[in-house]
Amino acid sequence: MGGTGSVGVTESSPSPIDVHVGARIRQRRTSLGMSQEKLGDALNLTFQQIQKYERGTNRVGASRLYDLCRVFDVTADFFFEGLPNFEPAQGLNSGAPPWYDQSSFAEKQASFGQDEPSTASRETAELVRAYGKITDPKVRERILDLVKSLATAPSSPAG
């Protein structure tokens, strides 16, 4: 008699939220330099199932979201950042690694259409992976300060 689905979303079209979460999965996967096959192996899924999550055609359930958080080393808030009216939960990041900064992974969604990450995004992924392996908080802070100072320094011609 009456449907229980979302208003304005047909059975065949994915929810905008599912599409957004899928895009965030792809963004994090590519920023880590991880293939769909490798992510599928980590989650005991096929790469085709990963593709469906990334397109938003398959909805990510709570247990799968939990697994994604574990594999990607992020909090659940990561997958919803950028949605209208989304505000991260306060005081719940205590389980996140000490170097985790939610804003550091917020990139433009325009890059989601790229099949292969650019050289710059590969280098960024390598930098993030290496930075995440540093266990000493003082060393991490000094590295972050160095990178920030280099980013704001005037560039000089190579030669």
C-alpha positions in Angstrom: 0.0 0.0 0.0 2.4 2.7 1.2 6.1 2.7 0.4 8.7 3.0 3.1 11.5 4.4 0.8 12.9 7.9 0.9 10.8 10.7 -0.7 12.0 11.6 -4.1 14.3 8.6 -4.5 13.1 5.8 -6.8 14.0 2.2 -6.3 16.5 2.3 -9.2 18.3 5.5 -8.3 20.8 5.6 -5.5 20.3 7.9 -2.5 22.5 11.1 -2.7 23.8 10.1 0.7 24.8 6.7 -0.5 26.5 8.3 -3.5 28.4 10.7 -1.2 29.5 7.9 1.1 30.7 5.9 -1.9 32.6 8.9 -3.2 34.3 9.2 0.2 35.2 5.5 0.1 36.8 6.0 -3.3 38.6 9.2 -2.1 40.1 7.5 0.9 41.0 4.3 -1.0 42.8 6.2 -3.7 44.5 8.6 -1.3 46.0 5.5 0.4 47.1 4.1 -3.0 44.8 1.1 -2.5 43.2 -0.8 -5.4 39.6 -1.9 -5.4 40.9 -5.5 -5.3 43.1 -4.8 -2.2 40.2 -3.1 -0.4 37.9 -6.0 -1.4 40.5 -8.5 0.0 40.6 -6.5 3.3 36.8 -6.6 3.6 36.4 -10.2 2.2 34.5 -8.8 -0.9 35.0 -8.8 -4.6 36.2 -5.7 -6.4 32.8 -5.5 -8.1 31.1 -5.1 -4.7 33.6 -2.3 -3.9 32.7 -0.6 -7.2 29.0 -0.8 -6.3 29.7 0.8 -2.9 31.8 3.6 -4.6 29.0 4.3 -7.1 26.4 4.3 -4.3 24.4 1.6 -6.0 24.9 -0.6 -2.9 24.2 0.9 0.5 26.9 0.6 3.1 25.5 -1.1 6.2 26.7 -0.3 9.8 28.9 -3.4 10.1 30.5 -2.7 6.7 31.0 1.0 7.7 32.7 -0.2 10.9 35.0 -2.4 8.8 35.8 0.5 6.5 36.7 2.7 9.4 39.1 0.0 10.7 40.7 -0.6 7.3 41.0 3.1 6.4 41.9 4.2 10.0 39.3 6.9 10.1 36.2 7.7 12.2 32.7 7.2 10.8 32.4 11.0 10.5 34.9 10.9 7.6 32.3 9.3 5.3 29.7 12.0 5.9 31.9 15.1 5.8 30.7 17.5 3.1 27.0 16.6 3.4 24.7 19.6 3.9 24.0 20.2 7.6 26.4 17.6 8.7 28.2 18.3 12.0 30.7 15.8 13.4 29.9 14.3 16.8 31.7 16.1 19.6 34.0 14.3 21.9 33.9 11.0 20.1 37.3 11.1 18.4 39.1 9.6 21.3 39.4 6.3 19.5 41.1 8.0 16.5 44.9 7.9 16.2 46.6 10.9 17.7 47.8 12.1 14.3 44.3 11.9 12.7 43.0 15.3 11.6 39.6 15.0 9.8 40.2 18.1 7.8 43.4 16.8 6.3 41.5 14.3 4.2 38.8 16.7 2.9 39.6 17.1 -0.8 37.5 18.4 -3.7 35.0 15.9 -5.0 36.0 16.9 -8.5 38.9 14.4 -8.3 36.4 11.5 -7.8 36.0 11.1 -11.6 39.6 10.3 -12.2 40.4 6.7 -12.8 44.0 6.9 -11.7 45.3 9.3 -9.0 47.7 12.0 -10.3 51.4 12.0 -9.4 50.6 14.7 -6.8 47.9 12.6 -5.1 50.1 9.5 -5.1 52.8 11.6 -3.4 50.2 12.9 -1.0 49.1 9.3 -0.2 52.7 8.3 0.4 53.2 11.2 2.7 50.1 10.4 4.7 51.1 6.8 5.0 54.6 7.6 6.2 53.3 10.3 8.5 50.8 7.9 10.0 53.7 5.5 10.9 55.5 8.1 13.1 54.7 7.2 16.7 56.4 10.1 18.5 53.9 13.0 18.8 56.7 15.5 19.0 58.3 14.3 15.8 54.9 14.4 14.1 54.4 18.0 15.2 57.9 19.0 13.9 57.2 17.3 10.6 53.9 19.0 10.3 55.5 22.4 11.1 58.2 21.7 8.5 55.7 20.8 5.8 53.6 23.9 6.6 56.6 26.2 6.4 57.7 24.7 3.1 54.2 25.1 1.7 54.1 28.8 2.5 57.7 29.5 1.4 58.2 31.2 -1.9 59.2 28.6 -4.5 62.5 29.0 -6.2 63.3 27.8 -9.8 64.9 24.4 -10.1 68.4 24.3 -11.2 
